[in-house]
Amino acid sequence: MRAAQRIPTLLAAAAVLLLVFFFLARLAGGGAPLAFDRDVLLMLRNSADAAAPVGPYWLREFMGDVTALAGWPVLTLFTALFTAFLAMRRHWRNASILLATVIGQSVLVSQLKNLFERARPDIVPHLAEATSYSFPSGHSASAAAVYLTLAAILSRETQRRREKTFIISAAVLLVVLVGFSRVYLGVHYPSDVLAGWAFGAAWASLILLAAKFLDRRK
């Protein structure tokens, strides 16, 4: 895609994603779980024991490890190391994009949680520690914002379509797995995760859009 085409594409993507987020925010504004929230959470638990998740024994441990990929310790360490690497290569633009994405989404999601004050699910027992408010999912928003931004940065380093496709597909897979893990572990409603994905992807689009506007001004 040419540079001139990327700006309207990013703008349209951000607009659609923000509309999705506000739609979900309106649905979840009452605080009570939606019908599909309840159904999905119960579907992922044993009908005879709500504390036992469905699937093989190793899946719970796997989901616990996957969810950590968007936790603040891993993302902070990863961001610091990757930013240092970009700085060593004097890729100041990409380093700035990454830092703006990580710091901005973290601050905004925290404010959104305090704004909506949606309690964590109490339909099933939690299989992971969770203390903050539920809407939107911070892990899902972080995964979408950070991994999609990294995919955009890395895909610029190659001209091969196959490699670009792999990079973007890998990022999307990580985003989906992190979001699903939050529901599987019972610490988020599905609507929390969908809203987190929408907001995180919208924020990544806006940061990339701002970077392109600055490039054109220069």
Summary of the structure (lengths in Angstrom):
residues: 218
radius of gyration: 18.1
end to end distance: 20.6
largest distance: 63.0
contacts: 708
relative contact order: 0.19
helix: 74%
strand: 3%
